[in-house]
Amino acid sequence: MFIMSILENQIPIEQRFTTKNEQEFHVFSTERVDATGIDKWIGIDAPHRVLMDTETYARLRNRRIEWKIDSTLTAVIIKEEVKGK
């Protein structure tokens, strides 16, 4: 059995896209509300190019993520397996 959670992007819509090394990235954070104040970014290349702050990365790492990418990168869905049910 799986439990699904939805995490919303806190970055303002006008800051949710950027270019790095001539490639476009989505900008995502569950922890910060202003991308300009983030000094260190972690990049994910698959299945989508996403930059996230270190706090968000720590929160999401080792979890099964299903990215729901729309034109505004509003949310991601986390699927977690519940064992023993």
Secondary structure, DSSP 8 states (H G I E B T S, - for coil): -EEEEEEE--S-GGGSEEEETTEEEEEE-SS-S-GGG---EEEE-SSS-EEEEHHHHHHHTTSEEEEE--TT--EEEEEEE-TT-
